[in-house]
Every structure is written in C-alpha cells, then in structure tokens.
C-alpha cells in the first residue's frame, strides 16, 4: 500500500503509531526499516507523536529493589484519573538487562522522556525500556585512576534545543571540603548522545564558590532543558537550587523562600509537579522525620512565585515521597510490618492505597512511562568504529 501513498502521507501515518507497531513494521521492507531506524524519524516521531509527551502519559514505571540477593525490578502501573487503578504484575513486568559486578544495585542517575541513565562506578548505560534496548557508554575521562579519590554528583536530562540527551558528572576533587569554601572548582564532564563521547566543559569555572550538594543519592529534577540539584550555601546559611543548563552548559542559582525550613543543611530534594519545578522538603523533630512539605515554582525562575502546595504528616505511616501521579496523588514509601511498600496518597481525601510494590528503602523510584524510539539507531556498545573519530574530535 505504501507504493501508492505520497511520502508525506506515509510519514504522517507512521508518526501517529505506537512504538510497538513501528518495531514490527521494520520487517515490512528494507526502505521501511531504514526510515524507522533513521535518526531524523526517531526525533520527529518523538516530537510529533502524542504518545511521546510525558504530560499525556497515563502510565508510571516503578523501580523496586529487593536484597538477598540484590535484584531490581521495573514494572508498569496504569495512572488513572481516580484511585481505582489496578496492577497486573505478570503483564507489566519489564526485564532489567544489566547485571551488577558487585552483587549490588545500580545507581539510577535519572529518567527523562522514558530514557534511563544508570551507572556502576565508571560503567555508564542508557536504557530505553520501551524498545528493550540498552547501550554502554565509553568510560568517562575523569576517574580515580587519573585524578585520585573523587566524588561525583550526577544528572541526566534532555536539551530541547538540539534534541540531545546528556549525562552530567560534577566531579568534586580531593582537596575540596564540604563545610567550607572549596579550594578547587569541580570538573564538569558531559556525555552527549549525539556526539557519542564524554568531554570536559567549562561549567566548573562558573560553579558558585562555597556551594555543596545535598541528597547525593537521589535523582534530580529535569525541566526546561536543565537539571536541578538541591544544594547548600554554608557561608550565607541557606539552601538553594543549583541548575545546570544543558544547552550553554553553565550553572545558575535559583533562590528559595526565606525561612528556617530553607537554611543550609535542610533536607530538600527537587522534583517536577504538574510540569512545574518543585521542592520536597522534610522537617525533623528529635532526629525523626515529622512532615514533608511540597513547594512549587509557579513561574520558572521567579523567586516570588514559590508556593507551598501541601504538607504531608509523616509521623504515623509514611517514610519518603517519591513523586507525583498525573491525577495529583503522591507516591510515597511506607514502612509496614513486612517491609517497605509503595503507596498512592490522595492529599485531599487523605486516603492511602497500596500499589503492591515492596523492597529496600532509598532505592525505589517512579516516573512517567513514555514510549519512544530513542537508541534504536545506536549500536549496543556506544564505542564503535564510527564513533572513534567523534571521540577524538571531542577531546
């Protein structure tokens, strides 16, 4: 039939199809396979298909980890408009393609547009669950072998100006202190999916002095072409949000409201709530978490637009907030007699629903599940003959 359709009409049809159908349609002919696996089509399908928009996603992908042995699971759960969502685990499980060298969990750097960034020491991967494909990235240039003992803060995001995905490593050098002014600025290394290599940027030169990160183990928020870290300004006794723009690759400071809750050392994480930059702020009493407040930035970049959305009492049953449903419900970890469970909490009715996931604390994760063809045009190993020239060029 495609022989009788104009190319523009064929593209219009294919752009509206789900990923599963497109994967099957590669077998129609060589020309269809070349079209669907081309970089141009992958980019245009993502930008034009309504199924690829996170705001249209009705499905969450949830990570849970179990120990003895340490295994991580990824499953899908339907995100309905009410609290009656159900889960059929046998039909929604996604096979995780990686095996740890150390019988431990992989570090989840983050997820954006359905693409996951995962690492284990100096091994880095990009994984697209919707096409069941994972690629291995080349080793970063800054490592303990070359620079001595280092610590790293990671970010993963999407640059809409170039349709590029980037992994960010902010490398804290050995002489840097945590509580005082840094003797050396950090080194910032970025992996670009389009370029296929790591390169050291000039971002460290604009890193604000006296700033340190908090919540090193938690993924950070990606929004408006930037990754957003919770940070501390010890000299001025305040918390703040430090953003790294993935386009011009520079750091910018986003101030927080005044108040005791936002002093340096506060337990603050970044997230996205209904398309807005948000803060998940924990309050402690007698060394125990008392409550969690969620703040949103109504106008991106405008400090005066910070607004407290709601406060959650954590004293009785909740432990940690993971994220948000499309319908406004909150994903929380709860401590039960048999372990840690993932639940959905409605802040209006205060009803709690067990979603059926249990595992180790601090390793759970949930985000919108988006289908796309990203990585379909990439070899499984990112270091290929085609990529050698690019890698040298980036140096």
Phi, psi and omega per residue, in radians:
X1 nan -0.536 -3.092
X2 -1.146 -0.354 3.123
X3 -1.166 -0.360 -3.079
X4 -1.847 0.012 -3.134
X5 -1.796 2.382 3.009
X6 -1.037 2.599 -3.079
X7 -1.028 -0.651 -3.125
X8 -1.121 -0.665 3.140
X9 -1.209 -0.733 3.113
X10 -1.038 -0.779 3.125
X11 -1.089 -0.704 3.141
X12 -1.065 -0.682 3.126
X13 -1.203 -0.831 -3.082
X14 -1.137 -0.601 3.136
X15 -1.117 -0.395 -3.097
X16 -1.613 -0.069 -3.061
X17 -1.526 2.632 3.059
X18 -1.240 2.833 -3.074
X19 -1.049 -0.715 -3.102
X20 -1.025 -0.719 3.129
X21 -1.181 -0.717 -3.119
X22 -1.130 -0.656 3.097
X23 -1.063 -0.738 3.117
X24 -1.190 -0.650 -3.051
X25 -1.271 -0.121 3.033
X26 -1.126 -0.363 -3.119
X27 -1.466 -0.085 -3.109
X28 -1.110 -0.819 -3.129
X29 -2.862 2.944 3.099
X30 -1.139 -0.658 -3.123
X31 -1.160 -0.685 3.099
X32 -1.162 -0.712 3.119
X33 -1.085 -0.761 3.126
X34 -1.113 -0.673 -3.133
X35 -1.166 -0.872 -3.038
X36 -1.197 -0.545 -3.127
X37 -1.605 0.047 -3.140
X38 -1.302 2.605 -3.133
X39 -1.078 -0.681 -3.113
X40 -1.117 -0.749 -3.127
X41 -1.200 -0.690 3.136
X42 -1.044 -0.758 3.125
X43 -1.175 -0.770 -3.086
X44 -1.230 -0.594 3.098
X45 -1.115 -0.705 -3.136
X46 -1.152 -0.723 -3.070
X47 -1.371 -0.434 -3.048
X48 -1.804 -0.441 -3.099
X49 -1.322 2.217 3.087
X50 -1.134 -0.349 -3.129
X51 -1.317 -0.235 -3.073
X52 -1.644 -0.067 -3.113
X53 -1.478 2.185 3.100
X54 -0.994 -0.570 -3.123
X55 -1.189 -0.357 3.119
X56 -1.671 -0.040 -3.055
X57 -1.283 2.300 3.057
X58 -1.892 0.282 -3.074
X59 -2.295 2.465 3.041
X60 -1.907 2.559 2.954
X61 -1.888 2.248 -2.994
X62 -2.093 2.314 3.063
X63 -1.848 2.271 3.020
X64 -2.327 2.566 -3.071
X65 -2.173 2.427 3.101
X66 -2.167 2.546 -3.137
X67 -1.848 2.880 3.114
X68 1.029 1.204 -0.074
X69 -1.441 2.854 -3.125
X70 -1.335 1.901 -3.116
X71 -2.296 2.424 3.080
X72 -1.958 2.445 -3.088
X73 -2.075 2.509 3.033
X74 -2.160 2.212 -3.104
X75 -2.395 2.771 3.135
X76 -1.821 2.510 3.066
X77 -2.397 2.335 -3.112
X78 -1.232 2.307 -3.119
X79 -1.784 1.520 -3.097
X80 -1.393 -3.138 -3.136
X81 -1.572 0.034 3.080
X82 -2.409 -2.961 -3.075
X83 -1.655 0.274 -3.058
X84 -1.723 0.294 -3.126
X85 -1.077 2.474 3.121
X86 -2.155 2.850 -3.054
X87 -2.316 2.213 3.028
X88 -1.914 1.674 -3.005
X89 -1.089 -0.567 -3.104
X90 -1.164 -0.441 -3.113
X91 -1.749 -0.184 -3.021
X92 -2.036 0.108 3.116
X93 -1.303 2.508 3.080
X94 -2.095 2.222 -3.121
X95 -1.235 2.197 3.079
X96 -1.449 2.184 -2.924
X97 -1.499 -0.042 -2.986
X98 -1.947 2.659 3.080
X99 -2.182 2.263 -3.100
X100 -1.259 2.501 3.061
X101 -1.335 -0.335 -3.001
X102 -2.038 0.310 -3.128
X103 0.934 0.749 -3.100
X104 -2.312 -3.129 3.086
X105 -1.488 2.594 2.982
X106 -1.296 2.654 3.046
X107 -1.461 2.175 3.100
X108 -1.559 1.880 -3.130
X109 -1.238 -0.745 3.128
X110 2.925 3.068 3.141
X111 -2.413 2.385 3.081
X112 -2.594 2.291 3.132
X113 0.948 0.581 3.108
X114 1.465 -0.007 3.141
X115 -1.818 2.336 -3.084
X116 -1.884 2.486 3.006
X117 -1.986 2.205 -3.017
X118 -2.359 2.559 3.111
X119 -2.545 2.849 3.017
X120 -2.583 1.827 -3.000
X121 0.963 -2.048 -3.118
X122 -1.754 0.311 3.018
X123 -1.713 2.163 -3.112
X124 -2.167 2.496 -3.088
X125 -2.408 2.646 2.912
X126 -2.066 2.307 -3.031
X127 -2.279 2.245 3.052
X128 -1.967 1.770 -3.096
X129 -1.109 -0.501 -3.049
X130 -1.214 -0.472 3.072
X131 -1.950 0.114 3.098
X132 0.979 0.816 -3.120
X133 -2.278 2.422 3.137
X134 -2.325 2.326 3.087
X135 -2.037 2.581 3.096
X136 -1.659 2.251 3.127
X137 -1.514 2.708 3.033
X138 -1.107 2.762 -3.140
X139 -1.161 2.482 3.101
X140 -1.137 2.817 -3.091
X141 -1.444 -0.498 -3.121
X142 -1.706 1.957 -3.126
X143 -2.417 2.932 3.129
X144 -1.061 -0.532 -3.130
X145 -1.125 -0.561 -3.072
X146 -1.775 -0.453 -3.025
X147 -2.168 0.104 -3.115
X148 1.423 -3.005 -3.120
X149 -1.030 2.192 -3.131
X150 -2.320 2.781 2.976
X151 -2.211 2.578 -3.008
X152 -2.272 2.497 2.952
X153 -1.976 2.294 -3.016
X154 -1.925 2.706 2.994
X155 -2.587 2.727 3.133
X156 -2.505 2.267 -3.082
X157 -2.754 -3.118 -3.066
X158 -2.122 2.271 3.078
X159 -1.722 1.817 -3.068
X160 -1.194 -0.314 -3.134
X161 -1.251 -0.519 -3.123
X162 -2.104 0.066 -3.066
X163 0.921 0.745 -3.065
X164 -2.074 2.528 3.073
X165 -1.820 2.382 -3.049
X166 -2.336 2.394 2.987
X167 -1.753 2.291 -3.092
X168 -1.980 2.268 3.008
X169 -2.053 2.050 3.044
X170 -1.776 1.890 -2.978
X171 -1.702 2.040 3.084
X172 -1.538 2.113 -3.040
X173 -1.376 2.813 -3.009
X174 -0.996 -0.587 -3.061
X175 -1.439 -0.022 -3.136
X176 -1.363 2.339 3.080
X177 -1.757 2.801 -3.086
X178 -1.523 -0.768 -2.977
X179 -1.658 -0.156 -3.105
X180 -2.183 3.128 -3.123
X181 -1.091 2.384 -3.051
X182 -1.275 2.369 3.102
X183 -1.331 -0.578 3.135
X184 -2.212 2.452 3.037
X185 -1.242 2.656 3.120
X186 -1.219 2.796 2.996
X187 -1.684 2.392 -3.107
X188 -2.004 2.080 -3.117
X189 -2.040 2.332 -3.069
X190 -2.190 2.307 2.975
X191 -1.773 2.183 3.099
X192 -1.837 2.222 3.133
X193 -1.125 -0.643 3.124
X194 -1.181 -0.732 -3.107
X195 -1.381 -0.492 3.084
X196 1.348 0.406 -3.115
X197 -2.723 2.894 3.007
X198 -1.566 2.574 3.005
X199 -2.590 2.549 3.110
X200 -1.481 2.154 -3.102
X201 -1.662 3.093 3.076
X202 -1.598 0.197 -3.088
X203 -1.050 -0.568 -3.134
X204 -1.086 -0.438 -3.121
X205 -1.191 -0.456 3.141
X206 -1.828 0.237 3.095
X207 -1.237 2.176 -3.067
X208 -1.084 2.360 -3.141
X209 -1.238 2.605 3.101
X210 1.347 0.170 -3.107
X211 -1.779 2.377 3.035
X212 -2.307 2.737 -3.100
X213 -1.508 2.713 2.928
X214 -2.108 2.981 3.104
X215 0.901 0.963 -3.054
X216 -1.068 -0.461 -3.036
X217 -1.565 -0.198 -3.032
X218 -1.652 2.475 3.003
X219 -1.071 2.689 -3.091
X220 -1.899 2.855 -3.078
X221 -1.360 2.425 3.038
X222 -2.010 2.185 -3.060
X223 -2.812 2.457 3.052
X224 0.939 0.689 3.080
X225 1.244 0.417 3.134
X226 -2.519 2.706 3.009
X227 -1.814 2.526 -2.977
X228 -2.172 2.122 -3.100
X229 -1.906 2.466 2.911
X230 -1.314 2.348 -3.057
X231 -2.529 2.936 -3.135
X232 -2.141 2.385 2.982
X233 -1.919 1.636 -3.014
X234 -1.211 -0.566 -3.129
X235 -1.110 -0.594 3.139
X236 -1.870 0.151 3.098
X237 0.876 0.993 3.139
X238 -2.561 2.674 2.942
X239 -1.639 2.780 3.136
X240 -2.749 3.021 3.015
X241 -1.902 2.208 3.107
X242 -1.863 2.027 -3.131
X243 -1.775 2.574 3.047
X244 -2.108 1.956 -3.114
X245 -1.291 2.166 -3.084
X246 -1.365 -0.208 3.106
X247 -1.497 -1.097 3.137
X248 -1.559 -0.096 3.021
X249 1.002 0.903 3.061
X250 -2.269 2.782 3.108
X251 -1.624 2.548 3.033
X252 -2.415 2.571 -3.135
X253 -1.711 2.299 3.013
X254 -1.971 2.005 -3.090
X255 -1.288 2.738 3.117
X256 -1.932 2.896 3.108
X257 -1.050 2.712 3.070
X258 -1.274 2.660 3.100
X259 2.483 2.791 -3.110
X260 -1.065 -0.549 -3.093
X261 -1.121 -0.384 -3.059
X262 -1.988 0.487 3.031
X263 -1.307 2.861 3.129
X264 -0.999 2.436 -3.133
X265 1.576 -0.038 3.106
X266 -1.133 2.582 3.135
X267 -1.497 1.633 -3.050
X268 -2.241 2.298 3.049
X269 -2.134 2.719 3.132
X270 -1.769 2.601 3.119
X271 -2.711 -3.052 3.082
X272 -2.207 2.178 3.128
X273 -2.099 1.956 3.132
X274 0.901 0.779 3.094
X275 1.389 0.132 -3.112
X276 -2.029 2.532 3.031
X277 -1.087 2.291 -3.083
X278 -2.342 2.769 3.084
X279 -2.053 2.386 3.005
X280 -1.908 1.884 -2.977
X281 -1.969 2.181 -3.132
X282 -1.783 2.342 3.062
X283 -1.880 2.408 -3.083
X284 -2.004 2.642 3.047
X285 -2.522 2.094 -3.100
X286 0.995 0.779 3.083
X287 1.179 0.187 3.107
X288 -2.108 2.547 3.130
X289 -1.179 2.196 -3.114
X290 -1.662 -0.888 -3.105
X291 -2.699 2.992 3.126
X292 -2.335 2.234 3.077
X293 -1.940 2.524 3.140
X294 -1.991 2.137 3.104
X295 -1.947 2.530 3.093
X296 -2.209 2.606 3.094
X297 -1.735 1.777 -3.028
X298 -1.084 -0.647 3.098
X299 -2.162 1.995 -3.013
X300 -1.009 2.208 3.122
X301 1.588 -0.225 -3.132
X302 -1.657 1.915 -3.055
X303 -1.083 -0.625 -3.100
X304 -1.203 -0.176 -3.091
X305 -1.586 0.004 3.067
X306 -1.076 2.247 -3.100
X307 -2.382 2.335 3.061
X308 -1.308 2.098 -3.086
X309 -1.413 -0.852 3.084
X310 -2.927 2.929 3.107
X311 -2.180 2.396 -3.103
X312 -2.012 2.230 3.081
X313 -1.354 2.084 -3.108
X314 -1.809 0.008 -3.043
X315 -1.081 -0.699 -2.935
X316 -1.562 -0.853 -2.946
X317 -2.380 -0.415 -3.044
X318 -1.665 2.742 -3.135
X319 -2.113 -0.814 -3.040
X320 -2.668 2.518 3.069
X321 -1.621 2.226 -3.134
X322 -1.689 -0.626 -3.075
X323 2.997 -2.782 -2.987
X324 -2.358 2.513 3.013
X325 -1.380 2.831 3.040
X326 -1.117 -0.527 -3.104
X327 -1.499 0.158 3.088
X328 1.634 -0.147 3.085
X329 -1.257 2.766 -3.058
X330 -1.923 2.370 3.074
X331 -1.576 2.138 -3.069
X332 -2.296 2.642 2.959
X333 -1.612 2.360 3.106
X334 -2.146 2.573 3.118
X335 -1.732 2.033 3.112
X336 -1.973 3.084 -3.089
X337 -1.121 -0.498 -3.083
X338 -1.754 0.079 3.116
X339 2.461 -2.694 -3.093
X340 -1.828 2.284 -3.114
X341 -2.138 2.674 3.055
X342 -1.706 2.249 -3.100
X343 -2.292 2.821 3.025
X344 -1.888 2.288 -3.077
X345 -2.128 2.213 3.091
X346 -1.638 1.931 -3.080
X347 -1.161 -0.370 -3.140
X348 -1.381 -0.925 -3.126
X349 -1.544 -0.246 -3.095
X350 1.099 0.399 3.070
X351 -1.446 2.536 -3.123
X352 -2.105 2.351 3.099
X353 -2.206 2.222 3.103
X354 -1.319 2.182 -3.103
X355 -1.578 -0.044 3.025
X356 1.585 0.152 3.117
X357 -1.841 2.372 3.075
X358 -2.437 2.714 -3.123
X359 3.004 -2.795 -3.111
X360 -1.394 2.500 3.111
X361 -1.213 2.769 3.071
X362 1.286 -0.093 -3.132
X363 -1.963 -0.091 -3.126
X364 -1.298 2.709 -3.113
X365 -2.732 2.561 3.088
X366 -2.559 2.443 3.126
X367 -2.728 2.890 3.094
X368 -1.101 2.396 3.121
X369 -1.673 2.081 -3.104
X370 -2.133 2.281 3.085
X371 -1.531 2.353 3.051
X372 -2.759 3.029 -3.099
X373 -1.782 0.183 -3.095
X374 -1.030 2.358 -3.086
X375 1.529 -0.138 -3.106
X376 -1.094 -0.500 -3.122
X377 -1.634 0.141 -3.083
X378 -1.844 2.546 2.987
X379 -1.207 2.777 -3.126
X380 -1.080 -0.578 3.067
X381 -1.846 2.111 -3.050
X382 -1.173 -0.361 3.105
X383 -1.553 1.739 -3.111
X384 -2.192 3.027 3.101
X385 -1.034 -0.665 -3.131
X386 -1.172 -0.464 -3.057
X387 -1.593 -0.153 -3.076
X388 -1.120 -0.796 -3.134
X389 -1.068 -0.747 3.135
X390 -1.103 -0.681 -3.101
X391 -1.118 -0.763 3.115
X392 -1.150 -0.692 -3.132
X393 -1.059 -0.644 -3.095
X394 -1.242 -0.360 -3.137
X395 -1.346 nan nan
